[in-house]
């Protein structure tokens, strides 16, 4: 088959920075059997093209991105007919995918991979913040032939809007992330917490630091790009926890793995998540997740994760204290989380997309 995949970015030509690992794992597997063309809306500022993971990346860039992306798909269709159009993320990507598919008489699938269906007005986050966003999402969700999402939480959001979706998790590439047996914490070893996430308002590192202030013996590694220009570091200083927090900034997948593997708990404090992949990566390394009831954590609780409501710093601190005092519980969570992450790895995701694409193409 010839497949068009629409993404906002995550396909940098380096293959290391500004990438979405689960997306690269999927492209690598799809490209073994199919001709895959990726239409990236804003990977780079200027238009361009390159090969990545066996797929041809067409970067749209510039102004009027949506109509130009539709046109690029139509032009490539003229050089050789596409069988279907797949969008990873709804929003502008879904708009491009559905519009191009309708123009060409093809079927389309939209994978809701972020906050496209929410509206968190106090932090300006979500695809449905304004009238324009709500109208766009309504048109995309009605126009797509199939809707998918990584977690039950997002499927529930779709259902609340009157749409049926299929659960299709984006799993970890075990070739790049070999699993490790959950590590027993040594006697007297300080509790090591980690969070892999960009520093931004939806990830709510303020909640995490407020919880850490109630855990005087715990240490924290924060791994991710700082989009708040030192705001989180300043808060750590005000709360008196700066000496127990290490800010690592962005790290490549190779750099990240050994640091994450040393953690005892991976903590999520997001106000919204479709996944995230970091929960699955930590689980593969034998590190269980605790945090807010979003995405995979909400699905896994209480057998494979422990959760509190978003923003509940006191509840999060109490939850971490509970795990801190019960090593058997921590290892039980780690074992079950790892089992689930390994069962739905990148190969599993690829198989599910293959079935979906064969269905859409009528094969």
Secondary structure as UniProt FT lines:
FT   STRAND          2..7
FT   TURN            13..14
FT   HELIX           21..33
FT   STRAND          35..40
FT   STRAND          48..52
FT   TURN            53..54
FT   STRAND          55..59
FT   HELIX           65..79
FT   STRAND          84..88
FT   HELIX           91..104
FT   STRAND          107..112
FT   TURN            116..117
FT   HELIX           121..123
FT   TURN            127..128
FT   HELIX           131..143
FT   STRAND          146..149
FT   HELIX           152..160
FT   TURN            161..162
FT   STRAND          166..167
FT   TURN            174..176
FT   TURN            187..188
FT   STRAND          192..196
FT   TURN            201..204
FT   HELIX           205..212
FT   TURN            213..214
FT   TURN            216..217
FT   STRAND          219..223
FT   TURN            229..230
FT   HELIX           231..239
FT   HELIX           242..244
FT   STRAND          245..249
FT   HELIX           253..261
FT   STRAND          265..268
FT   HELIX           277..284
FT   TURN            285..286
FT   STRAND          288..292
FT   HELIX           295..300
FT   TURN            302..304
FT   STRAND          305..308
FT   TURN            310..311
FT   HELIX           313..324
FT   HELIX           327..343
FT   HELIX           346..360
FT   TURN            361..362
//
